[in-house]
Amino acid sequence: MSYETDIHDLLEAYKSGDLSEDEVISRFHRLNVTDLGYACLDHDRSLRRGFPEVVYCEGKTIPQAASILTVLASRHANVLGTRASRELYETVKPDLPEALYYEQARLIVLEKEPLPKDPDHKIAVITAGTSDVPIAEEAAVTAETMGNEVMRIYDVGVAGIHRLLGRVEEIRSANVIIVIAGMEGALASVVGGLVDKPVIAVPTSVGYGANFKGLSALLGMLNSCSAGVAVVNIDNGFGAGRMASIINHLR
């Protein structure tokens, strides 16, 4: 049973006189949050933000992350866990047999009620190199799970700019564009100068020593001379996918 269904049932019980106002308020507070001691799950987030609380799995123990995912799945049709290991996936699989594991993206995805996608409003996910693909897949699968059509355009960095220029019309057909690059991060500025759509830049930690684990790409993107380029944190594919989804659903 979903959180939204629980709320509907509470309101129906109040409407029919089976529950008093005080009883409804008390039960609503219990519905709103599940306190596991080590985690306080925010079930109301799906109503406020359009998607349930997403679980950042890295740094949690396997039992903690598994319990959080399982409890969320008992209340919400769709659940997303980021930075998840295969060990965690194998742990939750018996309780969540419909869940899928995306190895490159390190995502656990449960979609019991897939969100509708509008084919006329697409998100483009572009990488400079193949080494950026794991972060790109985190962004792409996140956006797809949140109800978006995604086109993937990989390995079109500035070292071979003709690869990008050959796909400009395809890129321009997207409603929102995510550009993922390490090294000096120049691709975001180049794409930003070719399109009239919002560009979300994701610096990655891909690169040699003076890349400083993504800092050079981050600073390059923040200092882009192409207007309309916004930047998320280093390696934050999830954040880019989430932001792109919010923009893509604006009408």
N, C-alpha and C positions, 0 to 999 in steps of 0.2 A: 504494500500500500504506500502511495506517495505522500509526501508532506502536504501537497496541495489538496489531495483527497481527504486527508485527516482534517484539515481546516474546514473544508466543505461539510464534512460530517458533523463537526462541532457546531457550525452555524445552523445546519438543519435541525440538530437536536435542540438548540436554543429556540429556533423558530417554532418548533412543535411543542415547546414547553417541557421537554424531557430534562433539560438542564437550565439552571438559573444563570443569571449574568455572572455571579461570582464564580460558579463552577466552570463556566466557559473560560473566564480569564485565567483561572488556576490551571486548567488543562492546556490552554494555549501556551502559557509560560513553560510547561513541561514539554510541549511539542517543539518549541522554539529552539531549545538547546539540549544536547546530550553531553553530560559531564562524565568523562571517562577517568578523571583524576589527572592524567597526563595530557589530556586534550579536551577542549570544550568545543563541540561541533556545532556550527552555526547553520541550522536547517532553514532559517529564514532567508539565507543568501540567494536562493534560487528565485524568490519573489522580488527581492531588491535589485539583483544584478542580472537576472535572466539565465543563470546557470548555477548549479549547486557548488558548494565549497570544493575547491580543488586541493588535493593533498600533495604537498611537497614531501616526498618520501625519504630523500637523502637526509641523513642525520638522525632519523628515527630508527629504533630497533625493528627487526622484522615483525615480532609480535605486536608492537605498537602500531606500525603502519598497516598491518593486516587487519587489526581490529577496527581501526578508523575507516578503512575502505569498506569493510563488511557492514559496519553500522550505517554508513552513508548509503550503501546499496540497499539496505532494508527500508530506507525512507525516500530514496530518489531513484528515478528510472535510469538516469545517466550519471556516471561517476568517472572522474579522471584523476589519475595519480601520476605525478611527474617525477623525473629522476628516480625511476623505479628499477630495481634489479630483477633479473630473471628468478633469483631465489625468492624474492617477495611474490612475484607472479605465481610461482609454483605453490607457494604457501596459501594464497587466496583462491587459487583455481578450484579446489573442491567446493568451496562455499559460493564462488561466483563463476560457474561453468561457462557463462556467456561472455566473460571478459576476454579481451584480446591483449597480447603483449606486442608492442612495436619495438623491436630490438634496437634499431638505430636511434630512434627518438627517445628510448627509455621511458615509454609511457604505458601505463595500464589503462585500458579504456573499456568501460561497460556502457553499452548503448541498448537498453531494453526498448526505448522509444526514440529512435533517431530523429533529430531535429530536421525539419524540411530545409532544403537548399534551393536558392533561387539561381538558376543557370545564367540569368542576365546580370547578376552581380557577383563577379568572381574576385578572388584574391590571388595575386601572383606572388609566388615565393621564388626568389632569384638568389643564386649563390655565385660568388666569385670563383670558387674552386670546389673540387670533390671533397676536400677535407672539411669543408663547411657544411656538408650535407647532414650530419647528425643534428646540428642545431636547426637546420632548415626543416628537417622532418619533425622535430619537436614543434616548430611553428605551424607546419602544414597540417599535421594530424590534430593539433589543438584546434585550429580553425575549422577543420572538417567536422570534428566532434561537436563544435558549437554551432553547426548548421550553415556551413559555407562551402561553395564550390571552390576548389583550389587548383590552380595550374602551377606545375613545377618547371622551372627553367634553371638548370644547374650547369655549373662550370662555364660561365660566360664572363670571366673577369677581364680586367683592363689589359692584361698581358697579351690578350688576343681579342682586341675590341671588336673585330669584325664578327665574332660569334654573337655578341650582344646586338650589334646593329642589324644583323640578319633576322632578329626576332622582335624588333621595336614595335611593329604593328600589333603583334600578339600581346606584348606587354601593355600597350596603350588600351587594349580592350578590357583590362582589369579595372575594377572599381577602387581597389586598394593594393598597394605594392609593398612587399617586404623584401628588403635587400640585405643579404647576409655575407659578410666579408671579414677576413682577418688581415694579416700583413699591415698595410697602411690604410685600408678601408676605403679606397678611392671609388669603388663601384657605386656606392650610394649617391655620391655627388654626380656621377655621370648619368645614372638613371634619373635622378632628380631633375637634371637639365633637359631630359627628353620627354617628360610626361606632364600632364596637367592633373594628376591624381595624387593623393597623399602617399608619401613614401615613409615607411618605418624602417629605420636602419638598425641592424643588429651587428655590433662588433663581436668577432670571435677571438678566442685565444690562440688561433692558428697563426704560426709565424716563428721566425728565428729569434734569437736572444733579445735584440733591441725592440722587438714587438711588445716586450714586458707583459706577456700573458694577456694580450688584448688591449692594453692601454693605448698603444699607438693608433689602433683602429678606432677606439672610442674617441680619442681626441680629434682625429681626422674627421670623423663623422659629425662630432659636435661643432666643428669649425667649418662645416660645409658651406660653400658659397651658393649652393642651390637652395632657393627658398622652398619651403614645404617639406623638408626632410626632418623628421623627428627621430630621436635615438632612444633605445632602451639599453639596459645594462649588458655587460659583456656576457656572451653565451646565453642570453635570456630569450630563447626561442619561444617558450611558453608565453612570456609577456608580450612579445610581438604578435603572436597568433591571437591572443585574447584582445589586444587593442585593435587589430585589424578586423576582428569579428564585430566588435562594437561599432566601428566606423561603417562597416559594410552593411549593417542592419539599420542604419539611419535612413529614413525616408522623408 
